[in-house]
């Protein structure tokens, strides 16, 4: 198949976690023999911020590490119709990610309406369908289906927006890049995450910053961007080594130097969209690092709480588990083995590539057009 994926950016993952899974999915599809083209606007927020902070180096490094990914660009909105026609020519499957401008989403839909020679899917990996209702601005009438990264989000598309068909299409680990590495341990606890647009400020303070302050015997490190001055000050006072942005392909090496990591879900994934883990737990378990999660209802049954990772219900319990794991190598090794087993059994990008092939065949069997 010729597969075209429209994304905000594949090149940049600066505060853009969507790039993680899309890179891995595109690579997995390429390994299965498909011709995959990823498309992004010639100028986009994530790439601009990355270049502003770090210059062209990370962009060159991306090209070196992902040589199989073909990236094409489109330009001004005045030419978007022509650009979409050019980029989708001879495509069998086109996927439009939700973190795109509504003008792009509509233009691809209109191209699908004009032609009947490709399947068009909308891919949603965010909570804005319930938190900001931005999805209502998208015209998806000409799309053949929705890929939603959790059962709860799939239900929103069916019941609130009335779209059919909708498939649950979880994210997964890019195990070509996320796998256990050997390294000298220099950190006890590492967290890789952004401040979160006030969606988890209290949890970051109580589970991470307070834990570092109350456990001075442990070494804490944080990577991320978009931290306010007060957050940076609080982390420094707590003894946390704040290291700023890290390219996603360097995360496995950072995990390898730490005894454990933590998962702090954003608010919408605790209430409005329970059961969606986002990308970090997949990547952590695939990298072979013990994971402790703040309260999070895994209603989709992706992981085995207490087996693949530790789930805590309070900051005090978080600190107790941090101390236990820091001093118990056998417990860490058990968690690592269990987590790797679960990822490799069903949550790699290769698994999702196979699922996407099945969805493509299913769309062909049921006909086209969302009803």
C-alpha positions, 0 to 999 in steps of 0.5 A: 500500500501507499500510505500518507500520514498528515501530522503536525510534525514528524521531524520535531518532538518538542512538546509534541508527544504525538510524534513519538508514536507516529514515527514508530507506526510509520517505520513499522508500516515501512518494515511491512513493505508499505510505502509510507509518506509523512506530511507536515506544514513547512512551518509549524509550532513544534519545529519552530520552538525546537529550532529556537531552543536547539538549532538545527542539530536535533533535526539533522539527528532525526534524519540520521536516526529515522532514514526510512521516514519520507517527509514531505511538506506543504505550504501556504493555506491558499494552496492547500487544496492543490497540495493535498491533491499532490500529496495524496496522489496514488494513495491507498490509505490516508491518515490525518492526525487530530493535531492539524489545522481544521483547514487541512482536515477539511481539505483532505476530506474534500479530496476524499469526496472528489475521489473514491480511490483511497481510504481516509481515517482521522486519528485522535490521540488527545483529550480535546474532544472532551476538554475543549470541544475543538473537534467540533470544528472539524468537518469529518463527514467525508472520512471513512472512520475514526482511530481513537486511542482509547475506548472512552474516546471512541465512545465519545466519537460514537455517542457525542458526535455520532460518528461511525465506524470508530476503532480503538487504536491505542498508542504503543512503543517504538521498540526499534528505538525503545529497548533496555540499554546498559548504563551506569546508574546515576539517578534514582528517580527520573521523570520525563514530562512537561508541566502540563498546562495546569492539567496536573500541576497539583500532582506534579507538586505533591507526587514529584516535587514534595517527594524529592524534598522529603527524600533527600537521600534519593537523586531526582532528575526531570526532563521537559519544557514549558515549565513556569519560573515558580515550577523551576524554583520549586524543583531547585529548592527540592533538590531536583536536577532539571535538565530541560528538553530531551530528544525522544530518541535519547529517552531510553538512555536516560531511563537506563541511568535511573532506577525508576520512573514515574507516570503522572497522567493529566487530569482528563485521563482520570475523569473524562477519558479514563483508561488512556495511558498516553505514550510514556508508560509504553515507552518506559516499560519497553525501555526496561525501567520500573514504573510507578504511576499516580492514580490512574484507572486502567479500565482498558486493561492494557497493563497489569497493575502491581505486576507490570508497574506499581500504582499508588493512591497517595503521595505518601504511598508514592514515597514509600514505593520509591524508597522500597524500589531504590533499595530492592534490585530484585523487585526492580528486575521483576517489574522490568521483566513483567513490563517487557513481557506485556509490551512485547506481547501486544503493545509495539508499533508492529502490533499497531501496524498489523491492526491498521492493515486489518482496519483498512481491510474492514473499511473495504468490506463495509463500504466508505463514508461515516454514517 
